[in-house]
């Protein structure tokens, strides 16, 4: 391992890769550590101290919109199909469709056929499904930056959606009036390497090939946190559903055991956001505004800028929306006010998963001691998720 990487303060790097892209001397490259997270390696003998890497770094420069200008809404699409295929209320899909139908481009996280999560650019409504749904894995942003820059230079409008640190990095690096941004309320990101091991574990467990995985499936429990994955075996496909408490990967993520080190001191856990719009699940809406609750999903939308107001106004006829207060928005979304708490098990999870596997590590550290009750409920077809995300 490079000496710089071994000594790097990993709590101040989110791995966006914009520093490597903007370096005029190509003296920075990204290198993966033992946990599968990428960090910048600097060839100091080539560096000319121009400072461009620091200028685009989201931890060094945090573009934020003033709280006084933010408007909050509870909203959902009126299209049932969009609601079913979205994590919450389908607002991203409606905005993306409007953008694409107007000749623009949309850049967001996608899972490819090898289950690798990376940002891609789409230009047709037919490709929207590639960007729908939550991906609880760090997306590779760096690989597509050249295409992203070329698309912006073409004069086309581009909508970028990502985690707040990714949005901040893109805003720092690309000062363009045609760039529109959406940040998603983020709970942190596990590594692609950890996700790869989870995929292998599921394939070994079922003796087949995993063809699809959905972290937020609505088929069985509606708007909830139910994981679905599809295993192909002997030419036939079978769907599997897991309550969040029974998924070693998902439960570890929700319980703050597998996030990147920088996620535990994230500077973007604030109501003052970096995107033109902020999208989140409106957890707790049934308590503060039961009249706005939708069993198929309700989105929380923060309109943070003039561009955000334009984006939200463009989908007015495709959604149902209601004004809410910022206090309502924050009440059950703690990541608006503080980073996830780093649990002591974080020191062991990555090491043990790679050495002993997910099954043994999950039993030892991740799955709750009363997991049996969730297995029984699943066998009986009982709903255990509810609509509130939270720790056990």
N, C-alpha and C positions, 0 to 999 in steps of 0.2 A: 504494500500500500504506500502511496506517496506520502512523504513526511508531512507535507502541508495538510493533506486530508486527515491524517491521524491527529493533528494538533488543532484543526479548525474548530472554532466555536460553532457547533452545529445548530445552536438555538437561534442564530441570527441569519440563517440561510434557508429559504423555502424551496430552492432548487428550480426556479423558473427558467434559468438558462439565458436570460436576456443579456447578462454580462458577457457571455461568450459571443453572442450574436453581434453586439455593438462594439466589441474590441477591434480597433483598427489594425492591430498588429497580429491578430489571431494567436495571442499568447495565453488565452484562457480556454480550457476545455473542461467538460463535465466528466466526472469519474464516479462510479458506483461504489458505495461502501459495503461492508459485510452484511448490512441489513437490506440492501437493495435501493437505498436512497442516493440520488446523485448530488454531487457538490462540485463547485468550481475548483480547478487546479490552475494555478497561475505560474507561468514560466517567467520568473522575475527578471531574468537577464534580457528578455525581449520587451519588457514593459517600459513605456515612455511616460508613465504617470499623467496621462491625459485626463483621467477622472471620469471617463464616459461610463465605466462599469458602475461606479458609485451613483452616477446620476440616474441610471435606469433601475437600480436596485430598489425593490419595494420596501425593504427594511430601512434603507437610508432615506428614501423619499416616499412619503405616504400621501398621495393626493386624496383629499376627502372633501365631501360636500357638507356645508354648514347645516347643523340640526334644524335651525329656524326655517330652512327652505324645504324641508322634507315633509311629504304628505304620505299618509299610510292608508292602505285599503285592504279589505277582505274581498277576494275576487275568485271567480271560477268561470271556466268556459261553459257555454251553453251547448257545446257539441259533446255528446255522450262518448263518442269514440275517442276523442282527444282526452277527455277526463280519464277514461279507462287506461290509456297508454301513458299517462303522466303520473309523476310521483304524488302531486297534490292537486292543484286546481287547474292545471293546463295553461297557465298564463304564458310561460315561455313558448309553448307550441303555437299559441295564437299570434304572438309577436313575431316569431320566426316565419310563420306562414305569410303574414302580411309583408314582411321584409323581402322574402323570396319572390312573392308574386309581383312585387314592385321592381324586380330586377336586381335586388341586392344579394349579398352573400352572408352566410352565417357560419361562424367558427365556434365549435364547442367540442366537448369530450365525447368520444365514441369508443366502443369496444369492438375490436376487429375479430375476424374468424379464429384467431389464435388467442383470443381473450386478453390482448394487449390494449391498454387504455391510453389513448392519445388524442390530441386535438386535431380535428380535420376541418376542412372548409367545404360547405355544400352550397349549391346554387339552384337546386330544384326542390319543390315541395315533396317530390317522391322520395327524397333522401332524408326527410325530416326524422324518420324513425331511428336513424343512426344516432341522433343526438338526444332522443327522448329518454327519460328515466334517469334515476340517480346512479352514479358510479362511485362507490366508496373505495377508490383507489387513486393514488396520485397520477394525474394525467401527464403524459410526455408532451410538453408544450414546445420545447426547443426544436424538435425535428421539423416542424412545419412553419417556422418563423419566416423563412425566405419566401415561401408561397404566400404567406399572409402579407408580407410587405409588398410583394408584386401585385397582389390583388388591390391593396389600398392605392398603389401608384397608378392603377388603371383608371382611377377616378370613380370607381363603383363604391356604393355605400356598403360598409361591412359591420355586422353585428357580432361582437365578441362576448361570449359568456364563459365564466370560469369562477374559480375561487377568488376571494378578495385580493390575495397576494398576486395571483396571475393577472387580474384586471389592473391592479396598480402598476405592475411591471409593464404591461402592454401600453397603458396610458403614458407612462414615463418615456417609453421608447418610440412611440408613434404619435406625434402631434399632428393629427389630421382631422379636419372638420367632418370627414365622411366616416369616422370611427364612432360607433355607438357601443356602449358597454352595459352588461348586466352582471352583477356579482351575486353569487348564491350564498346564503347564510351557511357557513361552513363549520363542521365539527372536527376538522382535521383530516389528514389523509394517511392511510397505511401505504406500504410500498408495493410496487408491482411484483417484486420477488416474493413477498408474503402471499399475495393473491395467487401467483403461479403455484405455490406450494399447496394452497387450499384447493385449487382446481385439480391438481394431481391426487390429493387426498380423496376428493369426491369420486374421481374416476376409479381409483383403486378400491374404494369402499363398495362401489356398485358393479365393478367389473365391466365398465363400458366407457364411452367417450362423452364428455360433457359438450353439448352443442350450444346451449344458451344458459345465461344466468341473469336473473332479475332481482335486484335487492328490494324493490318496492312493488310487489305484485298485488293487484287488486281483485283478482278472480275470486278468491275464497273469502277474504275478510274486508274487502273494500279498502277505504283509505286507512291504512295501518302500516305496520312494519312486518311484512311477511316476505321471506325470501323464497324465490322459486328458481329451480334449475332443471334442466332437461338433459337426461342421459340417454344416449343411443347405444343399444346393445343387440347384437344379432339382427341388425336391420330395423329394429323397432325403437320408437322413442317413448320415454315415460317421464311424466312430470312429477317432481318432488317439491313439497312445500315445507318450510321450516319456520316455526315461531322464532322470533329474534333470540329468545333465550336458549334455543337449541342449536343455533349455528355458531360454531366456534369462531369463525371469522367475523361474523356480524356482531355477535355479542361482545367480542374483544374490542371491536371498534367503538361500539356504543358505550362501553364502560371505560373508554379512554386508555386502553392498554396497548394500542398498536399505532398510535399516531407518530408522525415525524416529530423530531425534537423541537423544531421551531413552532409547531402547532401549540405547544404548551405555554408559549409566551408570545402568542400572536398579537401584533399591534393593531389588527383590523377587527378585533372583537369590540366594536363600538357601534352606536346607532348612527354615527357620522360615517357614511359609507363612501367607497371610492367609485362605484359604478353609477351610471345614469339611472339605472333601476336596481333594486335589490329584490330578490325573490326568495321565499322561504315557505315552509309549511306553517299554516296558522294553527300551531298547537295551542290547545286551550280555548279555542273560539267558542266551544259549546258552553263555556263558563262565563265568558265576558259578553258574548253576543250570540246566544243560541239561535236567534232568528236568522243568522247568516250562515249557520252550519250546513254543510252539504256532505252527506255520507260518502260521496264519491271523491271528496277532496276539496279543500279550500286553501287557496294561496294567500300568503301575506305579501303585499306589494308595497315597497317603499319607492316613491317617486322622488328622486334626489336632485334633478337638474332640469334645465330646459329641454335638453335632448330626451330625458326620461319622460317629461310631460308629453312630448311629441309621440314617443313610442306608445305610451299608454292610451293617448287619445285615439291613435290609429286603430285600436282594437275595441273601441267603445261598443260597437254594434255586435261584437262576437262574445261578449262576456257579461256577467252580472257582477257589479262591484258596489261596495259600500265604504264610506269614510269611517275610519277608526282613529283612535288616538295612538301616539307613540307608546304610551304606557301600556295600552292594550296589546300592542304588537310585541312588547318586550316581556310580558308577564310570564310566559312559559317557553321563551326562547333565550336561555341564559347566555348563548354565544353572542348576543348583542351587547353584553356588558363585561364578559370575562372569558378567557381561554379555557379549554377543558383542563381539568385537574390531572396532573401526571400521577398515575397510580404506581405503587411500588412494584407491581407485577411487570411494568414496562421493562424493567431491567432484565427480565428472564424470558419474556415471550419470544422475541426474535431468535435468541440463542437456542432455546429449547425446541421451537418449531423446526428449525433447520437441522437439528441433531436428532430429535426423537419423533417428529411428526405432529400433525394437528390433533390427532385423536388423544394421544397421551398428554400433550400440553394443554389441550382444552379441558380435560378432566381435572388436571392438577391446578390450573390457574383461572380458567375462563368461565366455564359453565357453572351456573349457580348450584349450590348444594341441594336445592329442591327442584332440580331439573326434571325429576321423575313426574312431577305434577303436570308439567307442560307436555310431556310425552303422552301421559294418560289423556289429557284434554284433546291432544291431536288425534289420538286413536278414537275418541268418542265424538270427534267432529265439533268440539266446543271452541268458541272464539275466545282467545286469551289476550289478544293484542290491544283491543280498544283503539282509540285514536291518539292516545297520548304517548309520546316517546319519553322514555325515562329509564333510569337505572333500576335494577331489581330492588 
